[in-house]
Amino acid sequence: MAHEIENTKDKEFGYNWVTSSRFLFYVQVLILVALTLGGCFQLYQHRYKGKPDVEVPGNTLYTPQYK
């Protein structure tokens, strides 16, 4: 019976340090990749779309033009 308990402890997440650390490493890598791709996608969605055509009044220019 003690042998069966040892076998289950080897497979259990909390008792097997090697398996749990490998699993947590891959979870961290997956989260890092997901956040990076998500950030890149958000930057692509909200990118600068070019110079807008804005009408500037003549009296607000560097050399104002008055009527």
PDB file of N, CA, C and O in Angstrom:
ATOM      1  N   MET A   1       0.823  -1.191   0.000  1.00  0.00           N
ATOM      2  CA  MET A   1       0.000   0.000   0.000  1.00  0.00           C
ATOM      3  C   MET A   1       0.873   1.263   0.000  1.00  0.00           C
ATOM      4  O   MET A   1       0.529   2.246  -0.656  1.00  0.00           O
ATOM      5  N   ALA A   2       1.960   1.248   0.704  1.00  0.00           N
ATOM      6  CA  ALA A   2       2.843   2.411   0.743  1.00  0.00           C
ATOM      7  C   ALA A   2       3.461   2.659  -0.617  1.00  0.00           C
ATOM      8  O   ALA A   2       3.752   3.798  -0.983  1.00  0.00           O
ATOM      9  N   HIS A   3       3.662   1.575  -1.369  1.00  0.00           N
ATOM     10  CA  HIS A   3       4.232   1.701  -2.704  1.00  0.00           C
ATOM     11  C   HIS A   3       3.252   2.430  -3.638  1.00  0.00           C
ATOM     12  O   HIS A   3       3.679   3.207  -4.491  1.00  0.00           O
ATOM     13  N   GLU A   4       1.958   2.187  -3.485  1.00  0.00           N
ATOM     14  CA  GLU A   4       0.949   2.855  -4.308  1.00  0.00           C
ATOM     15  C   GLU A   4       0.897   4.352  -3.997  1.00  0.00           C
ATOM     16  O   GLU A   4       0.706   5.171  -4.896  1.00  0.00           O
ATOM     17  N   ILE A   5       1.066   4.697  -2.741  1.00  0.00           N
ATOM     18  CA  ILE A   5       1.063   6.118  -2.359  1.00  0.00           C
ATOM     19  C   ILE A   5       2.258   6.823  -2.975  1.00  0.00           C
ATOM     20  O   ILE A   5       2.128   7.951  -3.448  1.00  0.00           O
ATOM     21  N   GLU A   6       3.414   6.186  -2.979  1.00  0.00           N
ATOM     22  CA  GLU A   6       4.606   6.789  -3.587  1.00  0.00           C
ATOM     23  C   GLU A   6       4.420   6.995  -5.087  1.00  0.00           C
ATOM     24  O   GLU A   6       4.851   8.014  -5.628  1.00  0.00           O
ATOM     25  N   ASN A   7       3.782   6.039  -5.766  1.00  0.00           N
ATOM     26  CA  ASN A   7       3.551   6.181  -7.199  1.00  0.00           C
ATOM     27  C   ASN A   7       2.629   7.350  -7.504  1.00  0.00           C
ATOM     28  O   ASN A   7       2.860   8.082  -8.467  1.00  0.00           O
ATOM     29  N   THR A   8       1.599   7.536  -6.706  1.00  0.00           N
ATOM     30  CA  THR A   8       0.694   8.664  -6.953  1.00  0.00           C
ATOM     31  C   THR A   8       1.368   9.983  -6.601  1.00  0.00           C
ATOM     32  O   THR A   8       1.092  11.003  -7.233  1.00  0.00           O
ATOM     33  N   LYS A   9       2.241   9.979  -5.609  1.00  0.00           N
ATOM     34  CA  LYS A   9       2.954  11.206  -5.273  1.00  0.00           C
ATOM     35  C   LYS A   9       3.902  11.624  -6.395  1.00  0.00           C
ATOM     36  O   LYS A   9       4.112  12.817  -6.613  1.00  0.00           O
ATOM     37  N   ASP A  10       4.472  10.662  -7.103  1.00  0.00           N
ATOM     38  CA  ASP A  10       5.356  10.988  -8.225  1.00  0.00           C
ATOM     39  C   ASP A  10       4.588  11.669  -9.352  1.00  0.00           C
ATOM     40  O   ASP A  10       5.140  12.508 -10.063  1.00  0.00           O
ATOM     41  N   LYS A  11       3.342  11.319  -9.514  1.00  0.00           N
ATOM     42  CA  LYS A  11       2.545  11.869 -10.608  1.00  0.00           C
ATOM     43  C   LYS A  11       1.797  13.135 -10.216  1.00  0.00           C
ATOM     44  O   LYS A  11       1.305  13.856 -11.083  1.00  0.00           O
ATOM     45  N   GLU A  12       1.706  13.409  -8.928  1.00  0.00           N
ATOM     46  CA  GLU A  12       0.939  14.556  -8.469  1.00  0.00           C
ATOM     47  C   GLU A  12       1.723  15.846  -8.686  1.00  0.00           C
ATOM     48  O   GLU A  12       2.945  15.874  -8.540  1.00  0.00           O
ATOM     49  N   PHE A  13       1.008  16.911  -9.036  1.00  0.00           N
ATOM     50  CA  PHE A  13       1.624  18.184  -9.402  1.00  0.00           C
ATOM     51  C   PHE A  13       2.432  18.783  -8.248  1.00  0.00           C
ATOM     52  O   PHE A  13       3.551  19.251  -8.459  1.00  0.00           O
ATOM     53  N   GLY A  14       1.891  18.775  -7.063  1.00  0.00           N
ATOM     54  CA  GLY A  14       2.544  19.409  -5.921  1.00  0.00           C
ATOM     55  C   GLY A  14       3.762  18.678  -5.413  1.00  0.00           C
ATOM     56  O   GLY A  14       4.630  19.294  -4.795  1.00  0.00           O
ATOM     57  N   TYR A  15       3.856  17.372  -5.654  1.00  0.00           N
ATOM     58  CA  TYR A  15       4.961  16.588  -5.107  1.00  0.00           C
ATOM     59  C   TYR A  15       6.114  16.417  -6.085  1.00  0.00           C
ATOM     60  O   TYR A  15       7.252  16.219  -5.659  1.00  0.00           O
ATOM     61  N   ASN A  16       5.847  16.490  -7.385  1.00  0.00           N
ATOM     62  CA  ASN A  16       6.899  16.272  -8.361  1.00  0.00           C
ATOM     63  C   ASN A  16       7.415  17.626  -8.836  1.00  0.00           C
ATOM     64  O   ASN A  16       6.770  18.289  -9.648  1.00  0.00           O
ATOM     65  N   TRP A  17       8.574  18.036  -8.332  1.00  0.00           N
ATOM     66  CA  TRP A  17       9.125  19.370  -8.608  1.00  0.00           C
ATOM     67  C   TRP A  17       9.503  19.542 -10.074  1.00  0.00           C
ATOM     68  O   TRP A  17       9.307  20.620 -10.634  1.00  0.00           O
ATOM     69  N   VAL A  18      10.036  18.512 -10.699  1.00  0.00           N
ATOM     70  CA  VAL A  18      10.490  18.617 -12.081  1.00  0.00           C
ATOM     71  C   VAL A  18       9.311  18.822 -13.025  1.00  0.00           C
ATOM     72  O   VAL A  18       9.362  19.689 -13.897  1.00  0.00           O
ATOM     73  N   THR A  19       8.273  18.051 -12.866  1.00  0.00           N
ATOM     74  CA  THR A  19       7.104  18.162 -13.736  1.00  0.00           C
ATOM     75  C   THR A  19       6.404  19.501 -13.535  1.00  0.00           C
ATOM     76  O   THR A  19       5.996  20.142 -14.503  1.00  0.00           O
ATOM     77  N   SER A  20       6.265  19.919 -12.289  1.00  0.00           N
ATOM     78  CA  SER A  20       5.552  21.166 -12.029  1.00  0.00           C
ATOM     79  C   SER A  20       6.347  22.366 -12.530  1.00  0.00           C
ATOM     80  O   SER A  20       5.758  23.310 -13.057  1.00  0.00           O
ATOM     81  N   SER A  21       7.662  22.355 -12.381  1.00  0.00           N
ATOM     82  CA  SER A  21       8.451  23.500 -12.842  1.00  0.00           C
ATOM     83  C   SER A  21       8.455  23.569 -14.365  1.00  0.00           C
ATOM     84  O   SER A  21       8.431  24.665 -14.926  1.00  0.00           O
ATOM     85  N   ARG A  22       8.484  22.431 -15.043  1.00  0.00           N
ATOM     86  CA  ARG A  22       8.425  22.412 -16.501  1.00  0.00           C
ATOM     87  C   ARG A  22       7.071  22.947 -16.977  1.00  0.00           C
ATOM     88  O   ARG A  22       7.005  23.737 -17.918  1.00  0.00           O
ATOM     89  N   PHE A  23       5.999  22.512 -16.322  1.00  0.00           N
ATOM     90  CA  PHE A  23       4.663  22.979 -16.671  1.00  0.00           C
ATOM     91  C   PHE A  23       4.535  24.486 -16.468  1.00  0.00           C
ATOM     92  O   PHE A  23       4.007  25.184 -17.334  1.00  0.00           O
ATOM     93  N   LEU A  24       5.011  24.991 -15.336  1.00  0.00           N
ATOM     94  CA  LEU A  24       4.917  26.424 -15.064  1.00  0.00           C
ATOM     95  C   LEU A  24       5.774  27.235 -16.032  1.00  0.00           C
ATOM     96  O   LEU A  24       5.399  28.350 -16.396  1.00  0.00           O
ATOM     97  N   PHE A  25       6.914  26.696 -16.454  1.00  0.00           N
ATOM     98  CA  PHE A  25       7.747  27.386 -17.438  1.00  0.00           C
ATOM     99  C   PHE A  25       7.005  27.525 -18.763  1.00  0.00           C
ATOM    100  O   PHE A  25       6.992  28.602 -19.359  1.00  0.00           O
ATOM    101  N   TYR A  26       6.388  26.439 -19.225  1.00  0.00           N
ATOM    102  CA  TYR A  26       5.657  26.509 -20.488  1.00  0.00           C
ATOM    103  C   TYR A  26       4.437  27.412 -20.392  1.00  0.00           C
ATOM    104  O   TYR A  26       4.086  28.066 -21.373  1.00  0.00           O
ATOM    105  N   VAL A  27       3.789  27.465 -19.251  1.00  0.00           N
ATOM    106  CA  VAL A  27       2.661  28.383 -19.061  1.00  0.00           C
ATOM    107  C   VAL A  27       3.153  29.828 -19.142  1.00  0.00           C
ATOM    108  O   VAL A  27       2.500  30.668 -19.762  1.00  0.00           O
ATOM    109  N   GLN A  28       4.288  30.120 -18.527  1.00  0.00           N
ATOM    110  CA  GLN A  28       4.847  31.472 -18.583  1.00  0.00           C
ATOM    111  C   GLN A  28       5.226  31.856 -20.006  1.00  0.00           C
ATOM    112  O   GLN A  28       4.976  32.985 -20.427  1.00  0.00           O
ATOM    113  N   VAL A  29       5.827  30.931 -20.753  1.00  0.00           N
ATOM    114  CA  VAL A  29       6.191  31.210 -22.142  1.00  0.00           C
ATOM    115  C   VAL A  29       4.940  31.463 -22.973  1.00  0.00           C
ATOM    116  O   VAL A  29       4.913  32.387 -23.786  1.00  0.00           O
ATOM    117  N   LEU A  30       3.905  30.651 -22.775  1.00  0.00           N
ATOM    118  CA  LEU A  30       2.657  30.821 -23.511  1.00  0.00           C
ATOM    119  C   LEU A  30       2.001  32.171 -23.200  1.00  0.00           C
ATOM    120  O   LEU A  30       1.503  32.839 -24.107  1.00  0.00           O
ATOM    121  N   ILE A  31       1.996  32.568 -21.944  1.00  0.00           N
ATOM    122  CA  ILE A  31       1.418  33.858 -21.557  1.00  0.00           C
ATOM    123  C   ILE A  31       2.232  34.999 -22.153  1.00  0.00           C
ATOM    124  O   ILE A  31       1.654  35.976 -22.631  1.00  0.00           O
ATOM    125  N   LEU A  32       3.549  34.902 -22.136  1.00  0.00           N
ATOM    126  CA  LEU A  32       4.397  35.948 -22.707  1.00  0.00           C
ATOM    127  C   LEU A  32       4.152  36.095 -24.207  1.00  0.00           C
ATOM    128  O   LEU A  32       4.064  37.216 -24.708  1.00  0.00           O
ATOM    129  N   VAL A  33       4.042  34.983 -24.926  1.00  0.00           N
ATOM    130  CA  VAL A  33       3.777  35.032 -26.364  1.00  0.00           C
ATOM    131  C   VAL A  33       2.400  35.622 -26.631  1.00  0.00           C
ATOM    132  O   VAL A  33       2.239  36.423 -27.552  1.00  0.00           O
ATOM    133  N   ALA A  34       1.404  35.236 -25.835  1.00  0.00           N
ATOM    134  CA  ALA A  34       0.051  35.752 -26.026  1.00  0.00           C
ATOM    135  C   ALA A  34      -0.005  37.257 -25.780  1.00  0.00           C
ATOM    136  O   ALA A  34      -0.654  37.980 -26.535  1.00  0.00           O
ATOM    137  N   LEU A  35       0.664  37.735 -24.739  1.00  0.00           N
ATOM    138  CA  LEU A  35       0.666  39.170 -24.453  1.00  0.00           C
ATOM    139  C   LEU A  35       1.416  39.944 -25.531  1.00  0.00           C
ATOM    140  O   LEU A  35       1.002  41.042 -25.902  1.00  0.00           O
ATOM    141  N   THR A  36       2.513  39.384 -26.038  1.00  0.00           N
ATOM    142  CA  THR A  36       3.269  40.052 -27.093  1.00  0.00           C
ATOM    143  C   THR A  36       2.442  40.159 -28.372  1.00  0.00           C
ATOM    144  O   THR A  36       2.371  41.224 -28.986  1.00  0.00           O
ATOM    145  N   LEU A  37       1.824  39.057 -28.767  1.00  0.00           N
ATOM    146  CA  LEU A  37       0.998  39.088 -29.972  1.00  0.00           C
ATOM    147  C   LEU A  37      -0.211  40.005 -29.800  1.00  0.00           C
ATOM    148  O   LEU A  37      -0.591  40.710 -30.734  1.00  0.00           O
ATOM    149  N   GLY A  38      -0.809  40.000 -28.626  1.00  0.00           N
ATOM    150  CA  GLY A  38      -1.937  40.884 -28.353  1.00  0.00           C
ATOM    151  C   GLY A  38      -1.534  42.353 -28.403  1.00  0.00           C
ATOM    152  O   GLY A  38      -2.270  43.185 -28.934  1.00  0.00           O
ATOM    153  N   GLY A  39      -0.370  42.670 -27.852  1.00  0.00           N
ATOM    154  CA  GLY A  39       0.121  44.051 -27.899  1.00  0.00           C
ATOM    155  C   GLY A  39       0.438  44.490 -29.309  1.00  0.00           C
ATOM    156  O   GLY A  39       0.143  45.622 -29.691  1.00  0.00           O
ATOM    157  N   CYS A  40       1.041  43.600 -30.092  1.00  0.00           N
ATOM    158  CA  CYS A  40       1.344  43.937 -31.491  1.00  0.00           C
ATOM    159  C   CYS A  40       0.056  44.156 -32.280  1.00  0.00           C
ATOM    160  O   CYS A  40      -0.021  45.062 -33.110  1.00  0.00           O
ATOM    161  N   PHE A  41      -0.941  43.334 -32.023  1.00  0.00           N
ATOM    162  CA  PHE A  41      -2.213  43.485 -32.731  1.00  0.00           C
ATOM    163  C   PHE A  41      -2.890  44.802 -32.363  1.00  0.00           C
ATOM    164  O   PHE A  41      -3.450  45.476 -33.227  1.00  0.00           O
ATOM    165  N   GLN A  42      -2.838  45.168 -31.087  1.00  0.00           N
ATOM    166  CA  GLN A  42      -3.436  46.445 -30.672  1.00  0.00           C
ATOM    167  C   GLN A  42      -2.688  47.626 -31.281  1.00  0.00           C
ATOM    168  O   GLN A  42      -3.311  48.600 -31.703  1.00  0.00           O
ATOM    169  N   LEU A  43      -1.371  47.551 -31.331  1.00  0.00           N
ATOM    170  CA  LEU A  43      -0.607  48.616 -31.973  1.00  0.00           C
ATOM    171  C   LEU A  43      -0.934  48.704 -33.461  1.00  0.00           C
ATOM    172  O   LEU A  43      -1.001  49.802 -34.014  1.00  0.00           O
ATOM    173  N   TYR A  44      -1.138  47.568 -34.110  1.00  0.00           N
ATOM    174  CA  TYR A  44      -1.500  47.570 -35.523  1.00  0.00           C
ATOM    175  C   TYR A  44      -2.898  48.161 -35.727  1.00  0.00           C
ATOM    176  O   TYR A  44      -3.126  48.897 -36.686  1.00  0.00           O
ATOM    177  N   GLN A  45      -3.820  47.842 -34.838  1.00  0.00           N
ATOM    178  CA  GLN A  45      -5.186  48.359 -34.968  1.00  0.00           C
ATOM    179  C   GLN A  45      -5.234  49.873 -34.776  1.00  0.00           C
ATOM    180  O   GLN A  45      -5.995  50.554 -35.463  1.00  0.00           O
ATOM    181  N   HIS A  46      -4.449  50.401 -33.868  1.00  0.00           N
ATOM    182  CA  HIS A  46      -4.487  51.830 -33.543  1.00  0.00           C
ATOM    183  C   HIS A  46      -3.294  52.564 -34.149  1.00  0.00           C
ATOM    184  O   HIS A  46      -2.805  53.537 -33.576  1.00  0.00           O
ATOM    185  N   ARG A  47      -2.835  52.107 -35.287  1.00  0.00           N
ATOM    186  CA  ARG A  47      -1.665  52.717 -35.920  1.00  0.00           C
ATOM    187  C   ARG A  47      -2.022  54.097 -36.486  1.00  0.00           C
ATOM    188  O   ARG A  47      -3.193  54.440 -36.647  1.00  0.00           O
ATOM    189  N   TYR A  48      -0.984  54.869 -36.781  1.00  0.00           N
ATOM    190  CA  TYR A  48      -1.148  56.196 -37.372  1.00  0.00           C
ATOM    191  C   TYR A  48      -1.535  56.025 -38.834  1.00  0.00           C
ATOM    192  O   TYR A  48      -0.806  55.400 -39.604  1.00  0.00           O
ATOM    193  N   LYS A  49      -2.667  56.572 -39.211  1.00  0.00           N
ATOM    194  CA  LYS A  49      -3.214  56.320 -40.536  1.00  0.00           C
ATOM    195  C   LYS A  49      -2.885  57.412 -41.543  1.00  0.00           C
ATOM    196  O   LYS A  49      -3.448  57.417 -42.638  1.00  0.00           O
ATOM    197  N   GLY A  50      -2.011  58.316 -41.214  1.00  0.00           N
ATOM    198  CA  GLY A  50      -1.602  59.326 -42.173  1.00  0.00           C
ATOM    199  C   GLY A  50      -1.956  60.727 -41.714  1.00  0.00           C
ATOM    200  O   GLY A  50      -2.627  60.926 -40.702  1.00  0.00           O
ATOM    201  N   LYS A  51      -1.492  61.676 -42.478  1.00  0.00           N
ATOM    202  CA  LYS A  51      -1.695  63.074 -42.144  1.00  0.00           C
ATOM    203  C   LYS A  51      -3.120  63.491 -42.527  1.00  0.00           C
ATOM    204  O   LYS A  51      -3.493  63.399 -43.697  1.00  0.00           O
ATOM    205  N   PRO A  52      -3.912  63.944 -41.565  1.00  0.00           N
ATOM    206  CA  PRO A  52      -5.274  64.347 -41.895  1.00  0.00           C
ATOM    207  C   PRO A  52      -5.286  65.694 -42.625  1.00  0.00           C
ATOM    208  O   PRO A  52      -4.400  66.525 -42.429  1.00  0.00           O
ATOM    209  N   ASP A  53      -6.274  65.890 -43.442  1.00  0.00           N
ATOM    210  CA  ASP A  53      -6.422  67.139 -44.185  1.00  0.00           C
ATOM    211  C   ASP A  53      -7.188  68.130 -43.300  1.00  0.00           C
ATOM    212  O   ASP A  53      -8.417  68.103 -43.237  1.00  0.00           O
ATOM    213  N   VAL A  54      -6.441  68.999 -42.624  1.00  0.00           N
ATOM    214  CA  VAL A  54      -7.021  69.938 -41.668  1.00  0.00           C
ATOM    215  C   VAL A  54      -6.979  71.330 -42.261  1.00  0.00           C
ATOM    216  O   VAL A  54      -5.948  71.755 -42.784  1.00  0.00           O
ATOM    217  N   GLU A  55      -8.093  72.045 -42.185  1.00  0.00           N
ATOM    218  CA  GLU A  55      -8.143  73.421 -42.675  1.00  0.00           C
ATOM    219  C   GLU A  55      -7.745  74.359 -41.532  1.00  0.00           C
ATOM    220  O   GLU A  55      -8.422  74.421 -40.506  1.00  0.00           O
ATOM    221  N   VAL A  56      -6.651  75.081 -41.720  1.00  0.00           N
ATOM    222  CA  VAL A  56      -6.124  75.968 -40.687  1.00  0.00           C
ATOM    223  C   VAL A  56      -6.549  77.396 -41.020  1.00  0.00           C
ATOM    224  O   VAL A  56      -6.337  77.860 -42.140  1.00  0.00           O
ATOM    225  N   PRO A  57      -7.149  78.097 -40.052  1.00  0.00           N
ATOM    226  CA  PRO A  57      -7.519  79.490 -40.309  1.00  0.00           C
ATOM    227  C   PRO A  57      -6.276  80.349 -40.562  1.00  0.00           C
ATOM    228  O   PRO A  57      -5.226  80.114 -39.963  1.00  0.00           O
ATOM    229  N   GLY A  58      -6.393  81.316 -41.423  1.00  0.00           N
ATOM    230  CA  GLY A  58      -5.264  82.164 -41.803  1.00  0.00           C
ATOM    231  C   GLY A  58      -4.730  83.026 -40.672  1.00  0.00           C
ATOM    232  O   GLY A  58      -3.543  83.351 -40.662  1.00  0.00           O
ATOM    233  N   ASN A  59      -5.576  83.407 -39.715  1.00  0.00           N
ATOM    234  CA  ASN A  59      -5.118  84.291 -38.636  1.00  0.00           C
ATOM    235  C   ASN A  59      -4.356  83.535 -37.543  1.00  0.00           C
ATOM    236  O   ASN A  59      -3.855  84.162 -36.611  1.00  0.00           O
ATOM    237  N   THR A  60      -4.258  82.227 -37.633  1.00  0.00           N
ATOM    238  CA  THR A  60      -3.517  81.453 -36.622  1.00  0.00           C
ATOM    239  C   THR A  60      -2.184  80.946 -37.165  1.00  0.00           C
ATOM    240  O   THR A  60      -1.510  80.179 -36.477  1.00  0.00           O
ATOM    241  N   LEU A  61      -1.781  81.340 -38.361  1.00  0.00           N
ATOM    242  CA  LEU A  61      -0.526  80.889 -38.937  1.00  0.00           C
ATOM    243  C   LEU A  61       0.654  81.606 -38.274  1.00  0.00           C
ATOM    244  O   LEU A  61       0.459  82.541 -37.497  1.00  0.00           O
ATOM    245  N   TYR A  62       1.892  81.160 -38.586  1.00  0.00           N
ATOM    246  CA  TYR A  62       3.094  81.791 -38.053  1.00  0.00           C
ATOM    247  C   TYR A  62       3.188  83.218 -38.502  1.00  0.00           C
ATOM    248  O   TYR A  62       3.541  84.096 -37.715  1.00  0.00           O
ATOM    249  N   THR A  63       2.879  83.469 -39.758  1.00  0.00           N
ATOM    250  CA  THR A  63       2.748  84.834 -40.297  1.00  0.00           C
ATOM    251  C   THR A  63       1.258  85.025 -40.593  1.00  0.00           C
ATOM    252  O   THR A  63       0.779  84.620 -41.652  1.00  0.00           O
ATOM    253  N   PRO A  64       0.529  85.639 -39.661  1.00  0.00           N
ATOM    254  CA  PRO A  64      -0.927  85.723 -39.818  1.00  0.00           C
ATOM    255  C   PRO A  64      -1.335  86.535 -41.052  1.00  0.00           C
ATOM    256  O   PRO A  64      -0.669  87.490 -41.452  1.00  0.00           O
ATOM    257  N   GLN A  65      -2.437  86.117 -41.621  1.00  0.00           N
ATOM    258  CA  GLN A  65      -2.997  86.819 -42.774  1.00  0.00           C
ATOM    259  C   GLN A  65      -4.363  87.344 -42.354  1.00  0.00           C
ATOM    260  O   GLN A  65      -5.311  86.584 -42.157  1.00  0.00           O
ATOM    261  N   TYR A  66      -4.436  88.665 -42.221  1.00  0.00           N
ATOM    262  CA  TYR A  66      -5.682  89.289 -41.796  1.00  0.00           C
ATOM    263  C   TYR A  66      -6.433  89.801 -43.008  1.00  0.00           C
ATOM    264  O   TYR A  66      -5.849  90.054 -44.062  1.00  0.00           O
ATOM    265  N   LYS A  67      -7.727  89.948 -42.841  1.00  0.00           N
ATOM    266  CA  LYS A  67      -8.550  90.451 -43.930  1.00  0.00           C
ATOM    267  C   LYS A  67      -8.458  91.953 -44.032  1.00  0.00           C
ATOM    268  O   LYS A  67      -9.091  92.553 -44.901  1.00  0.00           O
TER     269      LYS A  67
END
